[in-house]
Amino acid sequence: MIARSEGADKDISAKAVQDKLDQMVLIWEDIQTLTEEREAKLLDVMKLAAKLWCSHVALAATIKDTQEFIGELEGPGVDPSLVKQQQEDAELLKTKLMDCKRN
């Protein structure tokens, strides 16, 4: 239509079509710019996700190794209830000695 007219300067319809085409070109350029920005951000997120996944796998392996190591440990050498009883007896003895010193 623009080619068949006398040019966008003389034909109002051709000018309107040319203006719309110019607007569409600007919009398309904006879309391309935004798409490139979005792609760059998506690639950044994917890199972060890959790092997170590697850290997660390493943490899971460490936890598994720790669980296995704890499972292989020997039981306590002394019964914990015996230690607690000894502590309570020592406190009782200490209290009695303090009472004797006061009297």
C-alpha positions as CSV (number, residue, x, y, z in Angstrom):
1,M,0.0,0.0,0.0
2,I,2.8,2.4,0.9
3,A,4.7,1.5,-2.3
4,R,1.6,2.1,-4.5
5,S,0.8,5.4,-2.9
6,E,2.5,8.7,-3.5
7,G,4.5,8.2,-0.4
8,A,3.9,8.5,3.3
9,D,4.5,12.2,3.1
10,K,1.6,12.9,0.7
11,D,-0.9,10.1,1.4
12,I,-2.5,10.1,4.9
13,S,-3.4,6.4,4.8
14,A,0.1,5.5,3.8
15,K,1.4,7.7,6.7
16,A,-0.9,6.0,9.2
17,V,0.2,2.5,8.0
18,Q,3.9,3.6,8.1
19,D,3.4,4.9,11.7
20,K,1.8,1.7,12.8
21,L,4.6,-0.3,11.2
22,D,7.2,1.9,13.0
23,Q,5.3,1.3,16.3
24,M,5.3,-2.4,15.7
25,V,9.0,-2.4,15.0
26,L,9.7,-0.6,18.3
27,I,7.4,-3.0,20.2
28,W,9.2,-6.0,18.6
29,E,12.6,-4.6,19.6
30,D,11.3,-4.1,23.2
31,I,10.1,-7.7,23.2
32,Q,13.5,-9.0,22.0
33,T,15.3,-6.9,24.6
34,L,13.0,-8.2,27.4
35,T,13.3,-11.8,26.1
36,E,17.1,-11.5,26.3
37,E,17.0,-10.1,29.8
38,R,14.6,-12.8,30.9
39,E,16.8,-15.5,29.4
40,A,19.9,-14.2,31.2
41,K,18.0,-14.2,34.5
42,L,16.8,-17.7,33.9
43,L,20.3,-18.9,33.1
44,D,21.5,-17.3,36.4
45,V,18.7,-19.1,38.3
46,M,19.6,-22.4,36.7
47,K,23.3,-21.9,37.7
48,L,22.2,-21.2,41.3
49,A,19.9,-24.2,41.2
50,A,22.8,-26.4,40.1
51,K,25.0,-25.1,42.9
52,L,22.2,-25.7,45.4
53,W,21.7,-29.2,44.1
54,C,25.4,-30.0,44.4
55,S,25.4,-28.7,48.0
56,H,22.3,-30.7,48.8
57,V,23.9,-33.9,47.5
58,A,27.1,-33.2,49.5
59,L,25.1,-32.6,52.6
60,A,23.0,-35.7,52.2
61,A,26.2,-37.8,51.7
62,T,27.7,-36.2,54.9
63,I,24.6,-36.9,56.9
64,K,24.6,-40.5,55.7
65,D,28.3,-40.9,56.5
66,T,27.7,-39.4,60.0
67,Q,24.8,-41.8,60.6
68,E,26.9,-44.8,59.6
69,F,29.8,-43.6,61.8
70,I,27.5,-43.1,64.8
71,G,26.0,-46.5,64.3
72,E,29.5,-48.1,64.3
73,L,30.5,-46.4,67.6
74,E,30.7,-48.6,70.7
75,G,28.2,-48.1,73.5
76,P,29.2,-46.0,76.5
77,G,31.9,-47.6,78.7
78,V,29.9,-46.8,81.8
79,D,26.2,-47.0,82.3
80,P,24.9,-43.4,82.2
81,S,22.4,-44.1,85.0
82,L,25.3,-45.2,87.2
83,V,27.1,-41.9,86.5
84,K,23.9,-40.0,87.4
85,Q,23.5,-42.0,90.6
86,Q,27.2,-41.2,91.5
87,Q,26.6,-37.5,90.9
88,E,23.5,-37.5,93.1
89,D,25.3,-39.4,95.8
90,A,28.2,-36.9,95.7
91,E,25.7,-34.0,96.0
92,L,24.1,-35.6,98.9
93,L,27.4,-36.2,100.6
94,K,28.4,-32.6,99.9
95,T,25.2,-31.4,101.5
96,K,25.7,-33.6,104.6
97,L,29.3,-32.3,105.0
98,M,28.1,-28.7,104.8
99,D,25.5,-29.5,107.5
100,C,28.1,-31.1,109.7
101,K,30.4,-28.0,109.3
102,R,27.5,-25.7,110.4
103,N,26.8,-27.7,113.5
